[in-house]
Amino acid sequence: MTETLFEKIWNSHVVVERENEPSLIYIDRHLIHEVTSPQAFDGLRVNNRKVRRPDLTVATIDHNVPTTDRSLPMIDETSSTQIKTLEQNCQDFGIKLFGINDPNQGIVHVIGPQLGITLPGSTIVCGDSHTSTQGAFGAFAFGIGTSEVEHTLATQTLWLEKPKTFEIIATGKRKNSFAVTSKDIILSIIKQIGTDGGTGHVLEYHGDAISDLSMEQRMTICNMSIEAGSRAGLIAPDEKTFDYLNNRKFTPKNYDELVDDWKNNLMSDANSKFDKSFTIDVEKIEPQVSWGTNPAMVSDVTSKVPTPEEFGHNNEIQIESAKKALSYMDLKPDTAIVDIPIDRVFIGSCTNARLEDLKDAAEIVKGKTVNSAVSAMVVPGSQMVKLQAEELGLDKIFKDANFEWRESGCSMCLGMNPDILKPGERCASTSNRNFEGRQGSGGRTHLVSPVMAAASAIAGHFVDVREWC
Amino acid sequence: MIGDVIKYEQDNIDTDVIIPGTYLKIHDYNELATHAMEGLDPDFPSKVKDGDFIVAGKNFGCGSSREHAPIALSTCGIKAVIAVSFARIFYRNSVDGAFLLPIEVDEETYKKISNSDKLEINIENNEIKNITKNETYAMKPFSEIIAQIISAGGLFKYKK
């Protein structure tokens, strides 16, 4: 019988499976952060439970941290309390923490792969929806809520309903592989399958256009799988994966043996059956810009803001939602995307703040200056990314161009720390969600790639970044 | 279970409007509840009553894994969200912590229910009675698995 990659990973982690019951699945790695864990630790204390496998649990602080000078005291007391609570919980329960001043601190989904905690064929959870990022390594990695965080801490297992499988085949070659990025590929996919197209499914991406991508680009694709409603994103590991994970801080000692095993096992069998399938030709993909308030409301950069009717076709609810989105975004239908002026630029988040993202953005920015009407910032995905970027002189390029160069964290992706938009401000953002108020109450988010964000910062409006490189 | 409807005629009601990110630092559930639905309907905490139901379109609760979303709604008194479909993490969070019932109905039923209607939800026979309009609708039955977690009273009581 043929099996998909997901089914192989699932089957190798089943502890208990009975008909018409959820399956008890073993969890190989549990990552935690300060926002979704405090109540879980409270629950352990109330019930006098321990953490079953502190050695398989790793914590960091990312959502609340200031991205400004960390030698100064934190202004926000509730943030400070939440951070101190995680520090105390990690100390009490014996969990390794990459704290606020640790050189390995960073956004949880960035540090997992960077430290070699993320391994092919494993199950990985975190109380955070973008855990799907790590599926780029051929791991079943998915976000959970705080009750499940507590369950994982207590038992190292979870009761799960087996998701269905959905293959996304990406064919062809991007016409300009610098200006048309993996962000544009995933936005195009979500635009077509919808924000609930993947609900209840694990998306497995394959095809030449996926093999062609670097590991960091693949992470962007898997990261945003959740925006299509899916449980997780998955890409079978290959030589690029094995090279990436070699010699990381937590890479296992018997790595070569593991790689041999992964090479033999971690792929969907030929002719294996998926519950759903979708094919996209990347040759036709242009740089993308979102115009609305969900990640399926996206247009080609050379096109216009659609009318609600063009977006919704004959679906009344969709037409109404487009009207509401256009009103929130203060956009008129038929406005050319390149005519939309911007106030802020945010290059950051677990979607697009890894070293390659910053390198590509710096390539655009080099020798230019941010438009006087725009305020722009770069927030590296981790302190290690920041350090590596500084070794390459990228910080100087950004600073010389009038970008702010910050410490790492989730920052303006979700507006939990002081990095927020003011009401009415319009931002070109490399993050993952353009929901109303996501980057600050009344703020307007346009999702774009790092190169698009960089070029727009210079121009003061969106541009066809293909003409810039 | 009988309650009144607060209806939002839209799809994709996301976790950032249910409870905006800036409030995720709040540890106290009652304080969290004062910000429920703030991104969509700032009057919500003042108009919601204990026992009310939210009715909405497709993909309710999409976005973040924050359990704060069902917690905020439930602490306000919401006992069920009736929607055409749910994002899966929100759905599981609602059931895992026994915060509220996520009930799926078809598009026709969603259209028939109006704001302020009084409904009676009966999960034993998968029926929703609209007392105001004297109509009866079918709800989609819970999967066996979800039904078991609900009847146990949440994830930690299940298979204990």
Interface residues (C-beta under 8 A of the other chain):
Chain A: N20 E21 P22 V35 T36 P38 Q39 G43 N47 H63 N64 D76 T78 S79 T81 Q82 T85 G127 D128 S129 T131 G143 I144 G145 T146 S147 E148 E150 H151 W159 E161 T195 D196 T199 G200 G229 R231 N294 I317 Q318 E320 S321 K324 L414 G415 M416 I420 R433 F435 E436 G437 R438 S441
Chain B: E9 Q10 D11 N12 D14 D16 V17 P20 G21 T22 L24 K25 I26 H27 G39 L40 G57 K58 N59 C62 G63 S64 S65 R66 E67 S85 A87 R88 I89 R92 N93 D96 G97 S143 E144 I145 I146 Q148 I149 G154 L155 F156 Y158 K159
